[in-house]
Amino acid sequence: MTADNETLSCPFDFSEDLDFDPTFASLMRRSSPARIRLPYGDADAWLITGFDAVKQVTTDQRFSRAGIIGRDYPRMTPEPIVSPESINVMDPPQSSRVRHLASQAFTQQQVDRMRPRIVQLADRLLDDMEEQGPPADVVEHLSDKLPRHAVLDLLGIDRGEWTWIQDSVHQLLVIGAENKEGATKAKSDLVGYFAELAGQRRTSPGPDLISAMAAAQEGDEHLDDRELAVMTLTLALSGQDTATCQISNIVYLLLTRPVLLQHLRSRPEALTDALHEMLRCIPFRKGVGIPRVALEDVELDGAHIRAGDFVHVSYLTANRDPERYPDPHVIDLDRQSAPHMTFGWGGHRCIAVPLAMAELEVAIGRLLERFPRIRLAVGPQEVRWDTKTIRRFPLELPVAW
């Protein structure tokens, strides 16, 4: 039995299938927040797991993302993924202003205009998969390519740049200490590239997302060159990372749980709600993301958090809080809809959720429509899972149809 005031070492390196990390399961059962030690960083952190408590931390301005800048904060990777100038480490009112302007490029109306392009990209990839014939790898043909192609295409980035950008993004996510030098260089290269690109689009706009964000205005307010570059880099990172993993994870769930697949086959109109329920339950990453710093003493869930303490929240555990979701570990496609935290919460919720959902709806919808007899071509136990990065996803998904 661990004392409630003891700091727990949490590597968060569990990578088995899409099973829930037993360390997280244990931390959820505690009566108050735990103090944890992560693989990197020079300090411990509080870990907040419950839905309501996570909601409080992510909306309470006494907890600051900007407070981590310049500090060796507790994290999962040897090199911090986030850059000091990123919107992900801004606090209100600066972050609110940047988010409000940038989000004008991701309204549902804007995304609806983008959808035909996403469908076209998906169908082209599925054409190639069908032409190759079974067995074919869904990861290689669809989930690894569609989000990358979609976000880089919509950003108006030349195809010749796509490969090195994807390789650099992957480098940032590797958890091994030997990767620090490579990750540092990858981040520097990406920041420099997107700063130059944003400057070009400011003076020579086109029909792309960067130009749309550059044109966004509210009165006299607009994104300056630095803010535009940072938003472009953030989109390139998140647009390739989360959606790629989630397409693979959702396909794996559907092909290993016949009840889920049958539900979508019999009720294709329920696709969006079904996707949200699977997104709620899928442990799409390992560990935690970017912490906050307490700006003053705060009492939270029985813990006395002191000014200067690091505070991590877990969206994974919040998504499985039994106080909010009955039978939280069960994927129930008939569950009454309730907002989840897979895309974050509060002032740092992903602004591109409409685009991410469009990619998932197109990818899963078109795959099932075009391959109604799709099935795994190997046993579930033969599927290999990523163990080198902070992500959770199958490396390959061989299928037949």
Secondary structure, DSSP 4 states (H G I P E B T S, - for coil): ---TTSEEE------STTPPPHHHHHHHTSSSPEEEE-SBSSS-EEEE-SHHHHHHHHH-TTEESGGGTTS---BSSSS-SS-TTSGGG--TTHHHHHHHHHGGGG-HHHHHHHHHHHHHHHHHHHHHHHHH-SSEEHIIIIITTHHHHHHHHHTT--GGGHHHHHHHHHHHHB--GGGHHHHHHHHHHHHHHHHHHHHHHHHS--SSHHHHHHH-EETTEE--HHHHHHHHHHHHHHHHHHHHHHHHHHHHHHHH-HHHHHHHHH-GGGHHHHHHHHHHH---BSS----EEESS-EEETTEEEPTT-EEEE-HHHHTT-TTTSSSTTS--TTSPP---STT--GGGS-TTHHHHHHHHHHHHHHHHHH-TT-EESS-GGG--B--SBSB--BS--EEE-
